[in-house]
Amino acid sequence: MVKAIGLVSGGLDSTLALMVMKEHGVEVDAVNFYTGFCVAEHRRKMVRLTGRNPARNEALRAGADAGVPIQFVDVSADYLPVVAHPKYGYGSAMNPCIDCRIFMLRKARERMSETGAKFVFTGEVLGQRPMSQRMNQLKLIEKESGLKGYLLRPLSAKLLDPTVPEEMGWVDRENLYAIKGRGRKEQVRLAAEFGIADYPQPAGGCCFLTDKSYARRLRDLFEHKGKDSVTGEDIILLKVGRHFRLSETAKAIVGRNEEENGFLARYAEKRRTFRALGFEGPLTLIEGEADGDDRLLAAQITARYSDGRGQDAVRVETRSSAGSAVLEVGPIGQELEEMRI
């Protein structure tokens, strides 16, 4: 039995590709690469903080449907430089889609060598995504990943050049598909044939890098900290709270609810924090080097988002490794919007 590496996100297309390969008798090493920018996984972590059961992991669901174990591989540290310096640029936000596909497929090629797999397959569909799934982009990605001839896209294979797996008879080209475009009619029909009824609906917000609000925060971070100085922890904190630029060297992150306050508290030890005294309100963190004016602004912002926002003055406690202090401040006014990232 020939072995192949399969990239499985858990969406309908990758689920179908997995089922097609199983039907062809291919031994599948199914992999889900974690880049650090997955919206669904972040939401699962936030829900876990509340003690509620998180939503299911769709990659695991896809594996269960096909009877294939899913291997989760954290590539976030290696992926960050790709986001900072994409060779082929960004999409509509900060999404380096072409570079992302090349990166993941190079990782799959490395795994192919390590495991003795003969080829790699994905659930990509010709013409489905404007930046990375047009014909020219598919060919570019195949070449740049080092998988020319060894990258099979079973859902659109009949519209693409034959690959080595087809030429060698490892899979039967006649039993592959010619799906193209952004519609899902053919995929839904195929899912019914495989007996798959429970699958996620398409969602444009599956990656933080395509989100315009997150993109603004990331650009601000790159500009003020430097692309090559950004850490994985910086990336995590961009996902939570309201963000305000206090100065060239400091910004404030303000929790929007109890869930986010709890999340931010996990990163409070190395940062200066602010909480209103005597009122329910947010936990605020300062990122970067903050002077006295920055700390005063952070206290005023904390007061603004507390239940004391209608008071003339609110006592706000600030803590850091150097100790604590209480500032009595008025909630900040409309100038707040000029600081919002």
C-alpha positions as CSV (number, residue, x, y, z in Angstrom):
1,M,0.0,0.0,0.0
2,V,1.4,3.4,-1.0
3,K,1.6,6.1,1.7
4,A,0.7,9.8,1.2
5,I,0.8,12.9,3.4
6,G,-2.6,14.6,3.5
7,L,-3.1,18.2,4.7
8,V,-6.3,18.3,6.6
9,S,-7.9,21.5,7.9
10,G,-11.2,19.9,8.7
11,G,-13.2,21.9,6.1
12,L,-15.4,20.1,3.6
13,D,-12.8,20.1,0.8
14,S,-10.0,18.5,2.8
15,T,-12.5,16.0,4.3
16,L,-13.5,15.0,0.8
17,A,-9.9,14.7,-0.4
18,L,-9.2,12.5,2.6
19,M,-12.1,10.3,1.8
20,V,-11.1,10.0,-1.9
21,M,-7.6,8.9,-1.0
22,K,-9.0,6.3,1.4
23,E,-11.3,5.0,-1.3
24,H,-8.2,4.6,-3.6
25,G,-6.5,2.4,-0.9
26,V,-3.9,5.0,0.0
27,E,-2.3,4.8,3.4
28,V,-2.8,8.3,4.7
29,D,-0.6,10.3,7.1
30,A,-3.0,13.1,7.9
31,V,-1.5,16.3,9.2
32,N,-3.0,19.5,10.6
33,F,-0.4,22.3,10.8
34,Y,-1.0,24.9,13.6
35,T,0.4,28.3,12.5
36,G,-0.9,30.3,15.5
37,F,-3.4,32.3,13.5
38,C,-6.4,29.9,13.6
39,V,-9.6,31.7,14.7
40,A,-11.4,28.4,15.5
41,E,-8.6,27.2,17.8
42,H,-8.4,30.5,19.6
43,R,-12.2,30.4,20.2
44,R,-11.8,26.9,21.6
45,K,-9.2,28.0,24.0
46,M,-11.3,31.0,25.2
47,V,-14.3,28.7,25.8
48,R,-12.1,26.3,27.8
49,L,-11.2,29.2,30.2
50,T,-14.9,29.5,31.1
51,G,-15.1,25.9,32.0
52,R,-17.6,25.1,29.2
53,N,-17.0,22.4,26.7
54,P,-15.3,23.8,23.6
55,A,-16.6,23.3,20.1
56,R,-15.3,20.2,18.4
57,N,-12.1,20.2,16.4
58,E,-13.1,19.9,12.8
59,A,-9.8,18.2,11.8
60,L,-10.5,15.5,14.3
61,R,-14.0,15.2,13.0
62,A,-12.7,14.7,9.4
63,G,-10.3,12.1,10.6
64,A,-13.1,10.3,12.4
65,D,-15.2,10.3,9.3
66,A,-12.4,8.7,7.3
67,G,-11.1,6.4,10.0
68,V,-7.7,8.2,9.9
69,P,-5.8,9.6,13.0
70,I,-4.9,13.2,12.7
71,Q,-1.4,14.4,13.6
72,F,-1.2,18.0,14.9
73,V,2.0,19.8,14.3
74,D,2.8,23.2,15.8
75,V,4.8,25.2,13.2
76,S,4.0,28.6,14.6
77,A,7.6,29.6,15.4
78,D,8.7,28.8,11.9
79,Y,5.7,30.4,10.3
80,L,6.1,33.9,11.9
81,P,8.9,34.9,9.6
82,V,6.7,34.0,6.6
83,V,4.1,36.4,7.8
84,A,6.6,39.1,8.4
85,H,8.4,38.7,5.1
86,P,6.2,37.1,2.4
87,K,7.9,36.7,-0.9
88,Y,4.6,36.9,-2.8
89,G,3.0,39.6,-0.7
90,Y,-0.3,39.9,1.2
91,G,-3.9,39.5,0.2
92,S,-6.6,42.0,1.2
93,A,-5.4,42.1,4.8
94,M,-2.1,40.6,6.2
95,N,-2.7,37.1,4.7
96,P,0.3,35.8,2.8
97,C,-1.7,33.0,1.2
98,I,0.7,31.9,-1.5
99,D,3.7,31.9,0.9
100,C,1.5,30.1,3.4
101,R,0.7,27.3,1.0
102,I,4.4,27.0,0.0
103,F,5.4,26.9,3.6
104,M,2.9,24.2,4.6
105,L,3.8,22.0,1.6
106,R,7.5,22.3,2.3
107,K,6.7,21.0,5.8
108,A,4.7,18.2,4.2
109,R,7.6,17.4,1.9
110,E,9.9,17.1,4.9
111,R,7.5,14.8,6.5
112,M,7.2,12.8,3.3
113,S,11.0,12.1,3.4
114,E,10.8,11.2,7.1
115,T,7.9,8.7,6.8
116,G,8.6,7.1,3.4
117,A,5.4,8.6,1.9
118,K,5.3,8.8,-1.9
119,F,3.3,12.0,-2.4
120,V,1.3,14.8,-0.8
121,F,-2.4,15.6,-1.4
122,T,-4.6,18.6,-0.4
123,G,-8.2,19.6,-0.7
124,E,-7.5,22.6,-2.9
125,V,-10.0,23.4,-5.6
126,L,-9.1,25.2,-8.8
127,G,-10.5,28.7,-8.8
128,Q,-11.9,28.6,-5.3
129,R,-9.7,31.2,-3.7
130,P,-8.6,34.2,-5.8
131,M,-5.1,34.6,-4.4
132,S,-3.8,31.1,-4.2
133,Q,-5.9,28.7,-6.2
134,R,-5.9,30.0,-9.7
135,M,-4.1,27.9,-12.3
136,N,-0.9,29.9,-12.3
137,Q,-0.7,30.1,-8.5
138,L,-1.3,26.3,-8.1
139,K,1.6,25.6,-10.5
140,L,3.8,28.2,-8.8
141,I,3.0,26.7,-5.3
142,E,3.7,23.2,-6.6
143,K,7.1,24.3,-8.0
144,E,8.2,26.4,-5.1
145,S,7.3,23.8,-2.5
146,G,9.6,21.3,-4.2
147,L,6.7,18.9,-4.9
148,K,6.4,19.3,-8.7
149,G,4.7,16.1,-9.9
150,Y,4.2,14.8,-6.4
151,L,1.4,17.1,-5.3
152,L,-2.1,15.7,-5.9
153,R,-5.3,17.8,-5.7
154,P,-7.9,15.0,-6.1
155,L,-10.9,17.3,-6.2
156,S,-9.6,19.2,-9.3
157,A,-7.1,16.6,-10.6
158,K,-8.8,16.1,-14.0
159,L,-8.4,19.8,-14.7
160,L,-4.7,19.8,-13.9
161,D,-1.6,18.1,-15.4
162,P,-1.3,14.4,-14.5
163,T,0.9,13.8,-11.4
164,V,3.4,11.0,-10.7
165,P,0.9,9.2,-8.4
166,E,-1.6,9.1,-11.4
167,E,1.1,8.1,-13.9
168,M,2.4,5.3,-11.6
169,G,-1.0,4.0,-11.0
170,W,-1.0,4.6,-7.2
171,V,-4.3,6.4,-7.8
172,D,-6.8,6.1,-10.7
173,R,-7.1,9.4,-12.5
174,E,-10.5,8.3,-13.9
175,N,-11.8,8.2,-10.4
176,L,-10.6,11.7,-9.4
177,Y,-12.6,14.8,-10.0
178,A,-12.9,18.0,-12.0
179,I,-14.4,20.5,-9.5
180,K,-13.6,24.2,-10.0
181,G,-14.9,27.6,-8.9
182,R,-16.2,29.0,-5.6
183,G,-19.5,27.1,-5.5
184,R,-20.0,24.0,-3.4
185,K,-22.7,22.2,-5.3
186,E,-20.3,19.4,-6.4
187,Q,-18.7,19.1,-3.0
188,V,-22.1,18.8,-1.3
189,R,-23.1,16.1,-3.8
190,L,-19.9,14.2,-3.2
191,A,-20.3,14.5,0.6
192,A,-23.7,12.9,0.2
193,E,-22.2,10.0,-1.8
194,F,-19.6,9.4,1.0
195,G,-22.4,9.6,3.6
196,I,-21.0,12.7,5.2
197,A,-23.8,15.0,6.5
198,D,-22.2,16.8,9.4
199,Y,-19.5,19.2,8.1
200,P,-18.7,22.9,8.7
201,Q,-20.1,25.6,6.5
202,P,-17.6,27.7,4.7
203,A,-16.3,30.6,6.7
204,G,-14.2,33.5,5.5
205,G,-12.9,34.2,9.0
206,C,-11.0,31.0,9.6
207,C,-7.6,32.9,9.7
208,F,-6.9,35.9,11.8
209,L,-4.6,37.3,9.0
210,T,-7.6,37.8,6.8
211,D,-9.4,39.9,9.4
212,K,-9.1,43.7,8.8
213,S,-9.1,44.6,12.5
214,Y,-6.4,42.0,13.4
215,A,-4.4,43.2,10.3
216,R,-4.4,46.8,11.6
217,R,-3.0,45.6,15.0
218,L,-0.4,43.4,13.3
219,R,0.8,46.3,11.1
220,D,1.0,48.5,14.2
221,L,3.0,45.9,16.0
222,F,5.4,45.5,13.0
223,E,5.8,49.2,12.8
224,H,6.5,49.9,16.5
225,K,8.4,46.8,17.5
226,G,10.0,45.7,14.3
227,K,9.1,42.7,12.2
228,D,12.0,40.5,13.4
229,S,11.4,41.3,17.1
230,V,7.8,40.1,17.2
231,T,7.3,37.0,19.4
232,G,4.6,34.3,19.5
233,E,3.3,35.8,22.7
234,D,2.8,39.2,20.9
235,I,0.8,37.4,18.2
236,I,-1.4,35.7,20.8
237,L,-2.1,39.1,22.6
238,L,-3.2,40.7,19.3
239,K,-6.3,38.3,19.3
240,V,-7.7,39.6,22.6
241,G,-9.2,42.9,23.9
242,R,-9.3,46.5,22.7
243,H,-5.9,47.9,21.6
244,F,-4.9,51.5,22.0
245,R,-1.6,53.2,21.0
246,L,-0.5,55.3,23.9
247,S,2.9,56.4,22.5
248,E,5.6,55.2,20.1
249,T,6.8,52.8,22.7
250,A,3.7,51.7,24.5
251,K,0.1,50.4,23.9
252,A,-2.7,49.3,26.2
253,I,-4.7,46.1,25.8
254,V,-8.1,46.3,27.5
255,G,-10.2,43.2,28.3
256,R,-13.8,43.3,26.9
257,N,-15.4,40.8,29.2
258,E,-14.7,38.4,32.0
259,E,-13.5,35.8,29.6
260,E,-10.9,38.1,28.1
261,N,-9.9,39.4,31.5
262,G,-9.1,35.8,32.5
263,F,-7.1,35.3,29.3
264,L,-5.1,38.5,29.8
265,A,-4.4,37.6,33.4
266,R,-2.3,34.7,32.2
267,Y,0.1,37.2,30.7
268,A,0.1,39.8,33.5
269,E,3.1,38.7,35.4
270,K,5.7,40.4,33.2
271,R,3.5,43.5,32.4
272,R,2.1,46.5,34.1
273,T,-1.6,46.0,34.9
274,F,-4.5,48.3,35.7
275,R,-7.9,47.7,37.4
276,A,-10.5,50.1,38.7
277,L,-11.1,49.9,42.4
278,G,-14.7,49.7,43.7
279,F,-16.2,49.1,40.2
280,E,-16.5,46.2,37.9
281,G,-14.3,46.6,34.8
282,P,-11.5,45.4,32.6
283,L,-8.1,44.2,33.2
284,T,-5.7,46.4,31.2
285,L,-2.2,45.5,30.3
286,I,0.6,47.8,29.0
287,E,2.8,46.4,26.2
288,G,6.2,48.1,25.7
289,E,8.0,50.8,27.6
290,A,5.6,53.1,29.3
291,D,6.4,56.5,30.9
292,G,4.2,58.4,33.4
293,D,2.0,59.9,30.7
294,D,1.4,56.4,29.2
295,R,0.5,55.1,32.6
296,L,-1.9,57.9,33.2
297,L,-3.6,57.3,29.8
298,A,-3.9,53.6,30.6
299,A,-5.6,54.4,33.9
300,Q,-8.0,56.8,32.2
301,I,-8.9,54.2,29.6
302,T,-9.4,51.6,32.3
303,A,-11.8,54.0,34.1
304,R,-13.7,54.6,30.9
305,Y,-14.5,50.9,30.4
306,S,-15.3,50.3,34.0
307,D,-18.8,50.7,35.7
308,G,-17.4,54.0,37.0
309,R,-17.3,55.6,33.6
310,G,-20.0,58.2,34.7
311,Q,-18.0,59.3,37.7
312,D,-15.8,62.4,37.8
313,A,-12.9,60.4,39.2
314,V,-12.1,56.7,39.6
315,R,-9.4,55.1,41.6
316,V,-7.3,52.8,39.5
317,E,-4.7,50.4,40.9
318,T,-1.7,49.8,38.8
319,R,0.7,46.9,39.5
320,S,4.1,45.8,38.1
321,S,7.1,43.9,39.3
322,A,8.3,47.1,40.9
323,G,5.2,47.4,43.1
324,S,1.8,49.0,43.1
325,A,0.2,52.4,43.2
326,V,-3.3,54.0,43.0
327,L,-4.1,56.7,40.5
328,E,-7.2,58.8,40.8
329,V,-8.3,59.8,37.3
330,G,-11.2,60.9,35.3
331,P,-12.4,58.5,32.5
332,I,-10.9,59.4,29.2
333,G,-13.1,61.3,26.7
334,Q,-13.6,61.1,22.9
335,E,-9.9,61.4,22.2
336,L,-9.8,57.7,23.0
337,E,-10.9,57.0,19.4
338,E,-7.8,58.6,18.0
339,M,-5.7,56.1,19.9
340,R,-7.7,53.0,18.9
341,I,-5.7,50.5,16.8
